[in-house]
Amino acid sequence: QVQLVESGGGLVQAGGSLRLSCLDSGRTFGSYAMAWFRQAPGKERKFVAVVSWSGGSTYTADSVKGRFTISRDNAKSTVYLQVNSLKPEDTAVYYCALDRQWRRSYFVTSPDEYDHWGQGTQVTVSS
């Protein structure tokens, strides 16, 4: 059974950094790509970044490229999102998600392709 638990969110000033973590208590973490999405109040959930099941490759949304970095440690069943140079527009609830397809060979950015989600962690950036 998959259970994703995010942590690391908080209140930070513009220009600051955070490291978000997502622990997967399931037994098959290392065989699925993992992604981060975010959702601001009143807006739809948007893709942020994805890391392959092996951790060997990543893809990041243009809006955060160069500031956000996704990584994973399969030995710890954890995926990370390092967020730097934060801006007020980065304020949102950040969710980690597990790909629905085993060892997918390409990246997907639609929330519909992910079938397990964490509860979310709030990131608030003050100006």
C-alpha positions as CSV (number, residue, x, y, z in Angstrom):
1,Q,0.0,0.0,0.0
2,V,1.3,3.4,-1.0
3,Q,1.3,6.3,1.4
4,L,3.0,9.5,0.6
5,V,3.8,12.0,3.3
6,E,5.2,15.5,2.4
7,S,7.2,17.7,4.8
8,G,9.4,20.8,4.7
9,G,7.0,23.5,3.8
10,G,6.8,26.8,5.6
11,L,6.8,30.6,5.5
12,V,9.9,32.1,3.9
13,Q,10.8,35.5,2.6
14,A,11.3,36.1,-1.1
15,G,14.7,34.9,-2.2
16,G,14.8,32.2,0.4
17,S,15.0,28.4,0.0
18,L,13.3,25.3,1.3
19,R,13.7,21.6,0.8
20,L,10.5,19.6,0.5
21,S,10.6,15.9,1.2
22,C,8.1,13.2,0.3
23,L,8.4,9.8,2.0
24,D,6.7,6.8,0.4
25,S,5.9,4.0,2.8
26,G,5.1,1.6,0.0
27,R,7.2,-1.3,-1.1
28,T,7.6,-0.4,-4.8
29,F,8.9,3.2,-4.6
30,G,12.0,2.5,-6.7
31,S,10.0,1.3,-9.7
32,Y,7.9,4.4,-10.3
33,A,8.6,8.0,-11.4
34,M,7.8,10.6,-8.9
35,A,6.6,14.2,-9.4
36,W,5.8,17.4,-7.6
37,F,2.8,19.5,-8.4
38,R,1.5,22.7,-6.8
39,Q,-1.8,24.3,-6.4
40,A,-2.4,28.0,-5.5
41,P,-5.7,29.1,-4.0
42,G,-8.5,29.1,-6.6
43,K,-6.2,27.7,-9.3
44,E,-5.7,24.3,-10.9
45,R,-3.0,21.9,-9.9
46,K,0.1,22.4,-12.0
47,F,3.1,20.3,-12.7
48,V,6.4,21.3,-11.2
49,A,9.0,18.6,-11.8
50,V,9.4,14.8,-12.3
51,V,12.2,12.3,-11.7
52,S,12.5,9.0,-13.4
53,W,12.1,5.8,-11.4
54,S,15.8,5.3,-11.3
55,G,16.6,8.9,-10.5
56,G,18.8,9.1,-13.5
57,S,16.8,11.8,-15.3
58,T,14.5,14.7,-14.5
59,Y,12.2,17.2,-16.2
60,T,11.3,20.6,-14.7
61,A,8.6,23.1,-15.7
62,D,9.9,26.2,-17.5
63,S,8.3,28.4,-14.8
64,V,10.7,27.0,-12.1
65,K,13.6,25.8,-14.2
66,G,16.9,27.0,-12.7
67,R,15.4,27.5,-9.3
68,F,13.8,24.2,-8.4
69,T,15.6,20.8,-8.4
70,I,14.0,17.4,-8.0
71,S,15.9,14.3,-6.8
72,R,15.2,11.0,-5.1
73,D,16.9,8.6,-2.8
74,N,15.5,5.1,-3.4
75,A,17.3,3.7,-0.4
76,K,15.3,6.1,1.7
77,S,12.1,5.9,-0.3
78,T,12.1,9.7,-0.5
79,V,11.8,12.3,-3.2
80,Y,13.0,15.8,-2.7
81,L,12.3,19.2,-4.2
82,Q,14.9,21.9,-3.5
83,V,13.3,25.2,-4.0
84,N,15.6,28.3,-4.3
85,S,15.2,32.0,-5.1
86,L,11.5,31.8,-4.0
87,K,9.0,34.3,-5.3
88,P,5.6,35.3,-3.9
89,E,4.0,33.6,-6.9
90,D,5.5,30.3,-5.7
91,T,3.1,30.3,-2.8
92,A,1.0,27.2,-3.1
93,V,0.3,23.8,-1.6
94,Y,2.9,21.4,-2.9
95,Y,2.0,17.8,-3.6
96,C,4.1,14.8,-4.4
97,A,2.7,12.1,-6.6
98,L,3.5,8.5,-7.8
99,D,3.3,7.6,-11.5
100,R,0.6,5.1,-12.3
101,Q,2.8,3.2,-14.8
102,W,5.6,0.9,-13.7
103,R,9.0,2.0,-14.9
104,R,7.6,4.4,-17.5
105,S,10.3,5.3,-20.2
106,Y,9.1,8.9,-20.8
107,F,7.9,11.8,-18.6
108,V,4.3,12.8,-18.1
109,T,3.1,16.0,-16.7
110,S,-0.7,15.5,-16.4
111,P,-2.1,14.9,-12.9
112,D,-4.2,12.2,-14.5
113,E,-1.1,10.1,-15.0
114,Y,-0.4,9.9,-11.2
115,D,-2.6,7.8,-9.0
116,H,-1.2,8.3,-5.5
117,W,-0.9,11.7,-3.9
118,G,0.4,13.0,-0.6
119,Q,-1.6,15.4,1.6
120,G,0.4,18.4,0.6
121,T,2.7,20.8,2.3
122,Q,2.1,24.6,2.3
123,V,4.8,26.9,1.0
124,T,4.2,30.6,1.6
125,V,6.5,33.2,0.3
126,S,6.3,36.8,1.6
127,S,7.4,39.8,-0.3
